[in-house]
Structures are given as structure tokens and as C-alpha cells.
């Protein structure tokens, strides 16, 4: 359900739970606003309203998300095995996985990274990676939990699918 708030009525903890945030400023007949999927990222949009005289926040609250957790030993043995067989390796002195991809050229490497970047942005889970010409080195770990999580496994599996398509 959409609720209308005055900006001054919102508490910090309420703002953190908002899913969609739209802020409109008075600007005669044309106003410019922000629509945010999170409080950190914003996409500019134009709105046309003629009689807006004050700032308004339109927001939707979302249900609480399940907390992300580090993989259990059982999950590690089940989920990591196919990735280790596909060339991923465990990183020494850190709870992370690593793989180096070699593509035919820079365009293929860049295409791989672009495809993965779209999923990473959607999941808000970004890999540590390094690219030189046709080589892409990737390390996955979840900083929020201090090690490997289900998001790392999901991103790694997606990388494998993308790489097969481009190799």
C-alpha cells in the first residue's frame, strides 16, 4: 500500500525499511523527482504536476527480509563441490572462492563482466574482480557475514553459465 508522509515525519529506522522512495520538490509546473529502490541508489525521473506546493514522500514498505548467513558445513560440502569441480578454488586465509577465466578476446571478457554486473546489481552482491585483456580473475565472499553465503554460490553458478556461453 502507498502511504504519503511529510519528510519531517519520517524516522531514520522507517527510511531504512522503505522499498520505493519518491521525493518531489516544488518547481512550478514541472518537477523533478527521485525514485529509489534503496536509499543509496537513485534514478532520476521527471514528473509533471502543476499544483504541488510542498515536499511529499511516497513510499511502500516491504516485509522484513530474511537475514543472510554464512554457509553451514553441510551447505559448504553440498554447494561448493560442483564449483570446485568446475575450476573454482578456496582462497587461503580467507573464507572465499576464486576462479580465473580466459576468454578469446577483450570483447568476450567484457561481455562476461557486463552480464554478471547486471545480476550483481540486482542482488546487491558485487564480486571482487580484476580484468586484463581476455583474463578475468574473480573472488567471491560476503563481507556482511564474514565468509561464503548463498549469494556467492548463486553468483558463481551464474558466472559459470555466462562463461560457457562465451567460451
Secondary structure, DSSP 4 states (H G I P E B T S, - for coil): -EEEE-GGG--HHHHHTEEEEEEE---TT-EEEEEESSSS--EEEEE--SS--S-EEEEEE-PPPPPP-BPPHHHHHHHHHHHHHTT-EEPTTSS-EEEEEE-SSHHHHHHHHHHHHHHHHHHT---EEEEETTEEEEEE-BTTTTB-BHHHHHHHHHHHHHHHHH-
